[in-house]
Amino acid sequence: MITRKINFWLFIFFLLLQNSAVAADNTLWSALKSGGYVVLIRHAITDPGIGDPPGFTIGDCGTQRNLSAQGRIDARQIGEAFRSRNIPISEVLSSRWCRCLETARLAFGKATPWAMLDSLFNAPSRATEEKTHEVLAVASRRPASGNLILVTHNQNIHALTGVSAASGEMVIVAPEGSGKIKVVGRLPVSRI
C-alpha cells in the first residue's frame, strides 16, 4: 500500500516536471518567433569517438569524425522544428568541420563556414581566447531581423556560455551588446 502511494506521487511529480519542461520549451520557441536571438547549436550526434583522427584535414570529410545516421535524422528534425514554427533566420554560420556544416545544411539548407566557430578541442589557450572574443563580438549584436544560427562544437559553446551542450542541443542566447550575451534557455534535440 505504501509503495503504491509512493509510486503514485512519483508519477505525479514526473508529470509536473514534464509539463514544466514543455511550457519552458514553448516559451523559448515563442521568443525565437519574434527574432533577435542567437542560437548556438552543437553539431548533431556523430560516429563514436572524441576529437578527430590523427592527420584529419578540414576540407576532407573522409578524414574526420562525421555525423552518424541518427545525427542526420536529428539535424533534419532541428530544421523541421524551425520551419513548422515559422522561426525566422537571418544567417547560418558554421564551423568548417564537416559534422557542423552537414548539421547546418541538413537543418537549414545553407551554411556559411566561419573559422571562428572551428573546434576549440585541444586548441592553445590564446587561440581559444581570440576565437571566443570574436564570436562574442558577433553574438552580442542583436540580429537586424530573424535569429542568428551558429553551429559549432561543445567546447566552443561552453567557452561562450558555461553550458555543456549535448549533441544537437540548442543554447539560446540574448545579445546584450558590448561583447555580452545572456543564456535564456536550452532546447535539447530530444524535446523538439
Secondary structure by P-SEA (a helix, b strand, c coil): caaaaaaaaaaaaaaaaaaaaaaaaaaaaaaaaaccbbbbbcccccccccccccccccccccccccccaaaaaaaaaaaaaaaaabbbbcbbbbcccaaaaaaaaaaccbbbbbccccccccccaaaaaaaaaaaaaaaaccccccbbbbbbcaaaaaaaccccccccbbbbbbbccccbbbbccccccccc
